[in-house]
Structures are given as C-alpha cells and as structure tokens.
Amino acid sequence: MDQRNGTRSGHQPQLRINVPSTARERVPSVDPYGFEHSVDFDYESYEELMSEYLAVLTRRSIKWSKLLQGKPRVDRNLKVKRYVRKGVPNEHRALVWMMASGALERMERHSGYYHSLLELQHDPKLTETISTDLHRTFPDNIHFRQSSDPCLQRALYRVLLAYGHHNPAVGYCQGMNFIAGYLLIITKDEERSFWLMDVLLDRILPDYYTLSMLGLKTDQEVLGELVKMKIPAVWKLLQDHGVMWTLLVSRWFICLYIDVLPVETVLRIWDCLFYEGSKILFRVALTLIRPHQADILPAQNLPDICERFKHITKAPDVHDCHTFMQKIFQEPGSLSMATVSKLRGSCRARIIAEES
C-alpha cells in the first residue's frame, strides 16, 4: 500500500461470533457517521459498549452546553482542556474544533476566500488526481456514494480542489482525501472543513504532505526516540531486526489514525489534536505499543513484527474509546511539547544530513 493512502478498516469491533437476530434488530446497519457494519460485526458487544458510552456522552453534552452558552469563543484554560480530554459531544464537535484550533478565526479573517478558490481556473492535473481518489474514499460509507443525497463525494472534491489551489506546494496527495472526508462527516460544511484542513496541514502538522514529507519522516523518528526512552525492549527488538519505523507507523501518522482505529476513538483523538496539537499523536502511539509489548517482543522477523503492530491496533481496548483516551494521558507518562520539539530538531537534522 502507498504510504499516503489506505483502505478503511477497523472503524468498529470485528469479532467473529454468532449474533442473535434480536441484537441486529436493535442496532442499525450503519453507525452514526454512515459507515456500514461488516458481515461479521459483533452487534451484542457494540450494543453493550454504546449503552455505557452514550450515558457518558449525555453527561458531557450537558456540561458542554453550559460551557458554550452565549460564548463566541472557547477559552484555553485547564477546565476546557479537561473537558476536551473527556470528549466533545458530536453536536458541539465542529464548533469546538473550529474555535480551539484557530480555524474559525482564519475563516472569519478571510471571508469569501474559500469560494473564490473554487472560481479559479483549475489545474487539469490537480483535478484528475483528486477525481481518481474520490471513489476510493470510504466506499463503506453511505454518504460518499453517488446515489446519496447530498453526496459527500462532490463536497470532498471541492474541498480538496480549493486546498490544492490554496497551497500549491502541497497540491493534493493520497491520505488527504480521508482527512477531508472525516471533516465533512463532522462539520457537514465545506468551508469549515477547508479551514480545519488548513490548520492541520499548516500549523499542527507542517511538512507532513509536502513532496519531501520531511515532517512525517521526522515524527516517525521522534516516535522511535520516545520508544527508546519509554519502551526500550521494543526499540531494541526493532534495532536487532533492522526494522524502520516508517514500515510500522506511517499510516498511523499520515491518516491521523483513520483506518487504523475505530471511528469513535479517532474522533476523540482529533478532539485533543485540535486543542493540544501534534504531541497527541505520540501519546496514542505509545499507548498502543507499551501495554502490548508482551505481544510484540516474541516476534522473530520483519513480517512477524509488522503483523504484531497491526494486531495491537485491533485489540479490544481500542474500541472502548473513553477508557482508551484516559490511558493516553497516563500510560506514556510525562511528555511535554518541549521534549517533542527538541527531539524533532535533532531527528530533522539527522534526516536532512542523511538525504543530502
């Protein structure tokens, strides 16, 4: 698979069991975001998990409604940070992402800019590249089918086209379609999705999608350094077998855990990503690796290591998004932005020296 692309998998539990028809009757055939359940979907486990999680969401929704009432902006303070870490209810998610990330300010400062980009004469190469990927974007989501009304494929095309004109140094590359697609599912708005994508690619994840992909390469190496510090046995295993981090985690970073973790877990990760920044990606990676090192360490060769890394992203604990998100702030221990920035500096310098 191209490291900038991916096929959707793992957005819900995939345990193979015999499911009573009564459970199937209670749970809809698609999730709240439009993704169809697979034929081996575990309806009983899902119903049990969601019944508990919906109670959590109800409590969070009441608290968020009080917090946002009459406020034009989300303050950046410990209370809001705590609220974000505990999850943003879906009805408030688009607004909170926009306010917390600075995307709302950018949109208001450049009123009409998004639509002006769509009126430009379009680069045929850009339109062709984007069009080629449209049908590959979430084929198991009912909202991205040509028969749906509205069809998010058309909105996705416009968002990606506008961004390609806005940032010609990046243009379009595979992986961006999944990110823009998720943004459209949540915001239900092209312009907001465009500005959230701009914040992600410009401020939160600079140089991830450029031709050199220096930001992505750097962060993969930073993760390696963090694993060396916090999970040395796993780091040694990879060193002994000459395994590069890009073989294991490029999809984790390039698609921001889309197609890697369940959709509800990904959205909770993005809540924190838009508020706290890119260090969240490292916390998630370390929380996937550290508790499962006993499963990873017996690996005997490169294919075995790769398979075990895939397996840990499908472990039962990743489906309980509320518990998993609590773990990402406990399991890795201390991880400051200063530490990440220092490691980025040294890793970036090493990569540039090796490629020069």
Disulfide bonds with the S-S distance in Angstrom:
none
